[in-house]
Amino acid sequence: MIETHLAKLRARDTISAEEERVIRDSLGEVRSLPAHNTCIRAGERLHASTLLLEGVMCRYKDLPGGDRQITELHVAGDFLDLHSFSLKQLDHNVMTLTPCRVVLVPHAKLKDITEQQPHLARVYWFITALDAAIHREWELSLGRRNAIQRIAHLICELRVRLGLIGEADDTGFALPLTQADLSDCTGLTPVHVNRTLRDLRERGLMDFRSKRVTITDLAGLKAVADFDDSYLYLRREDR
């Protein structure tokens, strides 16, 4: 059930058989959620963190006028709100973008891990730090990258993150999102997103249709995005 999560951990550190057993024993209720369902709301008191098993979810914040900003996408194997273990509530919402399956990990179990499994506690500390690194890169995109760089960078990032769980390669990946979703990720209007995707297609770099990204020139796409994957901390380290 959590093979994608274990694959992501083992891509960056050594997880022993005993630690895997501890992780599996910490799992609680499994839930199936429909698309476009806000499953965690800002300010809600939380007693468990949520691990995504299948589908695509996001964190987002809304302005009073209704404008939405997605601050991070989550794919299978990601903890959506591991930071809620220490914060106890979030300052943002968490929503499904596709039909999803999740499993809850009670905070009491996470507390046991921090007290009894020091290496595993450091691994999960790393995961929260990695989330922060991804947020900083998205902030850079929103503040300084132009439209074509924003879209290209997001596609390059998702290729890497999905590749860790065997759901992407250099030729592309499934992306069951709408152009409106990409608009909320990149701070662009849907019309601008459509125009930018057409530009990327006409440059022979990538295409996005029928809920699939097809990458036709990965090196060129990376060059346009000025993509450097160092913020994803892909090197395997002993923590």
C-alpha positions in Angstrom: 0.0 0.0 0.0 2.9 2.4 0.7 5.4 1.2 -1.8 5.7 4.6 -3.5 6.4 6.2 -0.1 9.1 3.7 0.7 10.6 4.1 -2.8 10.9 7.9 -2.2 12.5 7.4 1.2 15.0 4.8 -0.1 15.9 7.0 -3.0 17.5 9.4 -0.5 18.4 7.3 2.5 18.7 3.7 3.8 15.5 2.4 5.4 15.9 -0.9 7.3 13.5 -3.7 7.4 12.7 -2.8 11.0 12.1 0.8 10.1 9.8 -0.3 7.3 7.8 -2.4 9.8 7.5 0.6 12.1 6.2 2.8 9.2 3.7 0.1 8.2 2.5 -0.3 11.8 1.9 3.4 12.1 -0.7 3.4 9.3 -4.3 4.1 10.3 -7.5 4.6 8.3 -7.5 4.4 4.5 -9.9 6.8 2.7 -11.0 7.2 -0.9 -11.7 10.8 -1.9 -13.4 12.3 -4.9 -11.7 14.9 -7.1 -11.9 18.5 -6.1 -12.5 17.7 -2.4 -11.0 19.9 0.3 -10.1 17.3 2.8 -8.1 19.6 5.2 -9.1 23.2 5.9 -6.9 25.9 7.4 -7.3 26.2 11.1 -8.8 22.7 11.6 -7.4 20.9 14.6 -5.5 17.8 13.3 -4.7 14.6 15.1 -3.2 12.7 12.1 -1.0 13.4 9.1 -2.1 12.3 5.6 -0.1 10.1 3.2 -1.1 10.1 -0.4 -1.4 6.6 -1.9 -2.9 7.4 -5.3 -3.8 10.5 -7.3 -2.8 14.1 -7.3 -3.5 16.6 -4.5 -2.5 20.2 -3.7 -2.0 22.7 -1.0 -3.7 26.0 -1.7 -4.8 29.4 -0.3 -7.6 31.7 -1.5 -7.9 35.4 -1.4 -11.2 37.0 -0.3 -12.1 37.7 -3.9 -11.9 34.1 -4.8 -8.5 34.0 -6.5 -6.6 30.8 -5.7 -2.9 30.0 -5.5 -1.8 26.4 -5.4 1.4 26.3 -3.4 2.5 22.7 -4.1 1.4 19.6 -5.9 1.5 16.2 -4.3 1.8 12.9 -6.0 1.7 9.3 -4.7 4.0 8.6 -1.9 4.0 12.2 -0.5 3.0 13.2 3.0 0.6 16.1 2.5 0.9 17.6 6.0 3.7 16.0 7.9 4.3 19.4 9.4 0.9 19.3 11.0 2.5 16.9 13.6 4.2 19.9 15.2 1.9 22.7 14.1 -1.4 20.8 15.0 -3.2 22.9 12.3 -2.5 24.3 8.9 -2.6 27.8 7.6 -3.6 26.5 4.2 -6.1 24.1 2.7 -5.4 20.7 1.1 -7.5 19.5 -1.8 -7.7 16.5 -4.2 -7.3 17.4 -7.9 -8.1 13.9 -9.0 -9.8 10.9 -7.3 -7.4 9.9 -4.5 -6.7 7.3 -1.9 -5.0 8.4 1.3 -4.0 6.8 4.6 -3.9 8.6 7.9 -1.0 8.4 10.3 -2.0 9.3 13.8 0.2 11.9 15.5 0.5 9.6 18.4 2.3 7.1 16.1 4.5 9.9 14.8 5.4 10.8 18.4 6.4 7.2 19.0 8.6 7.3 16.0 10.4 10.5 17.1 11.0 9.0 20.6 11.9 5.4 19.6 13.3 5.6 16.1 15.9 8.5 15.9 17.1 7.7 12.4 13.5 7.5 11.0 12.7 10.8 12.9 15.6 12.4 11.0 14.4 11.0 7.7 10.9 12.6 8.3 12.6 15.8 9.4 14.4 15.8 6.1 11.0 15.3 4.3 9.6 18.4 5.9 12.8 20.3 4.9 12.4 19.1 1.4 8.8 20.4 1.3 10.2 23.8 2.3 12.8 23.7 -0.5 10.1 23.0 -3.1 8.1 25.9 -1.7 11.0 28.2 -2.1 11.5 27.1 -5.8 7.8 27.7 -6.5 8.1 31.2 -4.9 11.0 31.9 -7.2 8.9 30.9 -10.2 6.0 33.1 -9.2 8.2 36.1 -8.4 10.9 36.0 -11.1 10.3 33.4 -13.9 8.3 34.4 -17.0 5.4 32.3 -18.2 7.2 29.8 -20.4 9.8 29.3 -17.7 7.1 28.7 -15.0 5.4 26.0 -17.1 8.6 24.4 -18.2 10.0 24.3 -14.7 6.9 22.7 -13.3 6.9 20.0 -15.9 10.6 19.3 -15.3 10.0 19.1 -11.5 7.0 16.7 -11.9 9.1 14.5 -14.3 11.7 14.0 -11.6 9.2 13.5 -8.7 7.1 11.1 -10.7 10.2 9.3 -12.0 11.2 8.4 -8.4 8.0 6.2 -8.2 8.2 4.8 -11.8 5.4 7.0 -13.2 7.6 9.1 -15.5 10.5 8.8 -17.9 12.3 11.1 -20.2 9.5 10.9 -22.8 6.7 12.1 -20.4 4.1 11.1 -17.9 0.4 11.1 -17.2 -0.9 14.4 -15.8 -4.6 14.3 -15.1 -4.9 18.1 -14.5 -6.7 20.8 -16.3 -5.2 24.0 -17.7 -7.1 25.8 -14.9 -5.2 23.7 -12.4 -1.9 24.8 -14.1 -3.1 28.3 -14.0 -3.6 28.1 -10.2 -0.1 26.6 -9.9 1.7 29.2 -11.9 -0.2 32.4 -11.2 -1.1 32.8 -14.9 -4.5 33.1 -16.4 -6.0 30.0 -18.2 -5.7 31.9 -21.5 -2.0 32.6 -20.8 -1.4 29.0 -19.9 -3.0 27.8 -23.1 -0.8 30.3 -25.1 2.3 29.2 -23.3 1.6 25.5 -23.8 1.2 26.2 -27.5 4.5 28.0 -27.5 6.2 25.1 -25.9 4.7 22.7 -28.5 5.7 24.9 -31.4 9.2 25.1 -30.1 9.3 21.2 -30.3 9.9 20.9 -26.5 6.7 19.3 -25.1 3.0 18.7 -25.6 0.2 18.5 -23.1 -3.1 16.9 -24.3 -5.4 14.1 -23.3 -4.1 14.4 -19.7 -0.6 13.4 -20.8 2.7 15.3 -21.0 4.8 14.2 -24.0 8.4 15.5 -23.8 10.0 15.8 -27.2 13.2 17.6 -26.2 14.1 17.2 -22.6 17.4 19.0 -22.8 15.7 21.9 -24.5 12.9 22.0 -21.9 15.4 22.1 -19.1 17.3 24.9 -20.8 14.2 27.0 -21.2 13.3 26.4 -17.5 16.8 26.9 -16.3 16.1 23.7 -14.4 18.5 22.6 -11.7 17.2 19.6 -9.7 19.5 20.2 -6.7 16.6 21.6 -4.6 15.0 18.1 -4.8 18.0 16.6 -2.9 18.1 13.5 -5.0 21.5 12.2 -3.7 21.3 9.3 -1.3 22.7 10.2 2.2 22.8 8.6 5.6 21.1 10.9 8.0 
